[in-house]
Amino acid sequence: MIKAVIHIKAVQRADGNEDVLKMTSVGSFEKTDKGWQIDYIEIDEDNTETHVTVKTEDDTVFVIRKRGGISSVLAVQKQQLHQCVYETEYGNLMLGIFGRKVQYSMGEQGGFVKLVYAVDINGVYSSENEISLRIKSKEEK
């Protein structure tokens, strides 16, 4: 694992509104046999920690796993619909994740990931989401 500073930007567009969340976290990344894995911690406004793992399953599929305040496993694949369960303190939701854009470039010094996807809740369109990660190694070479 390579220690890193990770800049996160999440955008959600729904009903004519746009919510943007920006944060910086310390985490790590590593090369795997299927691509790359990035790990970091998100802290929400209530100081609840959520452990996030973003990894490539191949060049076209990213899996985002969240454990902690909320728990979910989302698969984002361009032009494909994946169903997943999103656990909240109020109960579970069935989400459909339709990938619109999957871009990334990673190396030993870091890189970027950009995922754009539509979300439906129980089959009804909910929002357009975008996650951008900029990863920079903290280790000197």
HELIX and SHEET records of a PDB file:
SHEET    1   A11 ILE A   2  ALA A  14  0                                        
SHEET    2   A11 ASN A  17  THR A  32 -1                                        
SHEET    3   A11 GLY A  35  ILE A  43 -1                                        
SHEET    4   A11 GLU A  49  THR A  56 -1                                        
SHEET    5   A11 VAL A  61  GLY A  68 -1                                        
SHEET    6   A11 SER A  71  GLN A  77 -1                                        
SHEET    7   A11 LEU A  81  THR A  88 -1                                        
SHEET    8   A11 GLY A  91  GLY A 107 -1                                        
SHEET    9   A11 GLY A 110  ILE A 121 -1                                        
SHEET   10   A11 VAL A 124  SER A 137 -1                                        
SHEET   11   A11 ILE A   2  ALA A  14 -1                                        
END                                                                             
